[in-house]
Amino acid sequence: MKTFTTLELKNLTLAQIQDMRCEIKKDLEKQSEVILQQTKSLTEPYQKMATAGSNLASKLRTGFTIFSGVLTGFRLMKSLRHPFR
């Protein structure tokens, strides 16, 4: 990126400033792409482990929910059976 002295800054036109702004935007977009690619390459090995862990947690949560539902059903049947005896 070009740096300007004070005298050169006073003589800049609006078109030059817009061109500089476009160049800086392009540089920022390139850098953000590089950062995203590096982030992906760093986190890719751990994604499989993370999904396996979340799958295991999901299965445990589902199993506990079913178990809790069965126990609640037995308690409900037990409580409803007493008035009809």
N, C-alpha and C positions, 0 to 999 in steps of 0.2 A: 504494500500500500504506500502510496506516495505521501510524503509529509510536505507541508507548505510553511514558508516563512510568513511573518506578519504582513509584509508588503504583498506577497502573492495572494494571501487570503483576501485582501481588500479588492484585488482585481479579478476574483472568481466570478464567473457568470452563473446564472441560474441553470443553464444547460450543463455546465461542467459539474455543478453540485449534484444534479440529477443523475449524470453518468456515474459519478463516484458512488452515489447511493445504490445504483443498480449493481455495480461491481461488488460492493460490500455485501449486498443481499445474496448475490450468487456465491460469494465466498462462504457466507454463513450457512447457506443451504448445503454446500459441499461438506462443510465441517459437521453439520448435523447428521448427514448421511454416514460419514465416517464414524461418528460416535455411535449411531444406531447399529452399524455393522459390528463394531467392536463389542458393544453390549451383548448382541446376539451371540457372538462367538464365545464370550465369557460365560454366559448363562446357559448355553445349549446343553452341556453335559449334565447339568443339574435339573433340567426340566423333566427328564424321565423319572428321576428319583422323586421329584415333587409330585408328579401326577400319580406315581405308584403310592405315595404316602397319602395323598388325598383320596385315592380310590379305597385304600384300606380303611381310612377314617370314615368314609361314606358307608362302607359295608358294615362296619361296627355300629354306626349310628342307626342304620336300617334294622340291623338285628336287635338292637336294644329297643327300638320303637315297637317292633313286632312282639318281643317278649313282654314289654310293658302293656301292650294292648291285650295280650292273652291273659295276663294277671288281672287286669281291670275287668275283663270279661268274666273270669271265674268269680271275682268278688261280687260283681253285679248279679250273676246267676245265683250265687249263694244268698245275697240279700233279698232277691225277689222270691226265692223258694220258701223262705220262712213264713210269709203271710198266707200262703196257700196251703199250709199243712194243717 
